[in-house]
Structures are given as structure tokens and as C-alpha cells.
Amino acid sequence: MALGKNYAGQDCSLAKALEVIGERWTFLVVRDAMYGVRRYGDFLAHLDIPRAVLSRRLTTLVEAGVLGKRRYQDAPVREEYVLTPMGRELWVPLLALAQWGERHLSETGPRRLFCHLACGSRLDSARCPACQVWVPLDEVEVRPGPGLEADRDDPVSVALRAPHRMLEPLP
């Protein structure tokens, strides 16, 4: 029996969420957007994803309201993808899944360390262990961890080797 492409008949919020972010590659596109990736070519190079798949995932995320488009060039017209407030809320499950993967599936240690900008403490959840506050995405610094691959040379991978703020605050 073949699996369907959706969760028809499931009266479940998790199933509805998976309709948006559950396809292969989708959450990695969201992750890269959280790292500050905005342009199609940069997503393509960093993820090494087929063009058609990336186009479909970006379209789905825009239609669902997770990403928005913003023009950055007029001639020729070029747009970049930015996380919406709805997309920024995915920071908590993204961090939880990354931490779970590091604990149970990593052989080399964490690839990235997430730290609270205000105090420098390492985050193992979205709650700062030192300040005891919930840390929003725009108050997180990502630093290279001991398991980070240093041999990739696409512009995004190179940029992610330096400590940087996850995202700039919303205006």
C-alpha cells in the first residue's frame, strides 16, 4: 500500500503542521532561513538540493505564511525569502530537533552551538539556563561546534563558520 502525500482524515494539529513542514528538505530550508540565508542561489548551494524541489518547498512555505518574499533588486526583478513571525516561531522545534539529533545521532559532537546574546550562555533549549528567560530567535548567536564540517566552500558554509547572530530583529 502506497503512502499518501497528505494526512487527510487526521484531526490533529501535528498532522496539519507536517502538511507544511514535513516534506523532505522543507525544515532544512527553514533552518537555513533562520541562519540568515535569503536568496534562492544560496539555498541551492548550501543545501545541494535539486532546483525543482527547492522551488516547490519555497512556494509551499510562502503560501503557508512561513516565509515572505521581499524585492532586493528591480532590474532584473529579484526577490529574497524572509521568515515571517509565523516562521520565526519554528525556532523552538528546530532547536529541540537539533539538540535531539546531537544527543542521539551525532558521532562528532554538535555542529553548531546556540548561545544567548545577552549573557553568552549556551542554549540547550529555548530557555536560557543563566537568565531563565525564553530566548527569541533574534537574540541567538550561532557559533561553530566541534562537529562542524570545515571542508565545504559554498558562501553560506563559509559564513556559518564564524559566530553570527541568527537573525536581525524584526522592525
N, C-alpha and C positions, 0 to 999 in steps of 0.2 A: 504494500500500500504506500503510495507516494504521500509525502507530507505536503500540506497546502502552504500557500505563501502568506496566509494571514491567520488570525485567531478568531475567525467567525464563530459566533456562538459562545465565546468566552465573556462572561460578565465580570471582568477583572481589570483593575487599574494597571496591574503589571502587564497584562496582555496588551492593553492599549498603549502603554509606554513602549513595549517591544515592537509594536507596529511602526513606531517612528525611529527608534534607535537600535533595534535588534538585528538588522541585516548585517552581514559581514562587511567590514570596513567602516560602517557608519560611526561607531563610537570612537574609532581612531581618527576620523575626520573631526569630530567634536573635540577630541583631545588636542589635536594639532591647532584647532581654533583657539583653545584655551592657552596654548603655548604662544599664541600671537600670530600664527600663520593666517594670512588673509587672501592670498592670491592663488588662483587656480594652478598655475605652474609650480608654485611652491608646495601645495598639497601633493601634486602629481610627483614631484621629485622626491619629497621626503617619504611619502607612503609607498612609492613604487607600485601604484595602483593602476589598473587599466583605465584609460581615458573615459570610456563609456560608463564604467562603474562609478568613477568619481563624479561624472556629470549627473548620473541618476541619484547618487547619495546627496549631492549638494542641492539638487532640485527638491528632493524629499524633505531635507532639513529646512529649506527656505519655506516651502509650502506649509510645513508643520509649525513654523514660527520659532524654530530653534536658532536659525541663522537669518540674518538680513543681508541685503546687498547694499553697497554704498559705492557710488561712482568715484573713481580716483583719477580718471583721465577722460577728456572729452573727445579728442581726435587722435586715433580712433577711440570709440567709447570702450572703456574698460571699467569693470566693477570688481570690488573685493567683497569678501564674505566676513561678516562680523557676528559675534554672538549677541543674541538678544538677551534681555533679562531672563526669559524662559530658558535659554541655552546656558546661561551662567549658573542656573540652579543645578545643572548636571555636574557641577564641581564636586559635590558631596558623594554621589555614587561613583564618579570617576576615581576619586581618591580612594574610596573604600575598595573598589575592584583592583586598583593598582597595588594597594597595600596587601590585599589577599593574595594576589599573584606573586608578590615579592616573598611573602611568608611561605607559600606552599609550592611554588613552581620555579623559583629562581635558583640557579646554581652559582651565580656570580655576585649576588648582592644587589641592592637597589640600583637601578639605572639613573634615577633622579631622586633628589631629596627635596621635599617641600618644606619651606620654613616660613614662619610668621614674620613679616617685615617689621612689625612694631618691636619685637623683642629678640628675634633671631632664633627662637626655639624651633626645633624640628617638629613637624606635624605628622602624627600617626593617625590622626582623624582630622575632621574639620574644626575640632575644638582645640585651642592652644593649651598645652599642658601647663605652661607657666602662667599665662594671663587668665585662663579659664573663661575665654570668650570664644564664640563661634567666629571663625575667620572666613570672610568672603574672598572670593577668587581674586579680586584686585588688591588684596593685602597679602598675597602669597608670592614668595620668591622661590624659583626653582633653581636648584644647583645640581651640577653633575654628581652622580653617585659612583661608587666603586665598580659597579657592573656596566657602566655606560660604554658602548662601542665607540672607540676613538678613530676607526678607520673609514667611516662614511664621510664623503666630501661634498655632499649637496649643501647648498647655502643654509637650509634650515638646520641640518645636523650640526654644522659648524657653529652656527649661532647658539644652539642649545647647549654647547659645551661650556659656555660662560654663564655665570649666575645672572639671572634676569628676573624681572617682575613678570608674573604670569600674564596679566592684562592691565592696561591702564584703566583707571576708574571711569565709570560712565559719567557723561557730562551732566 
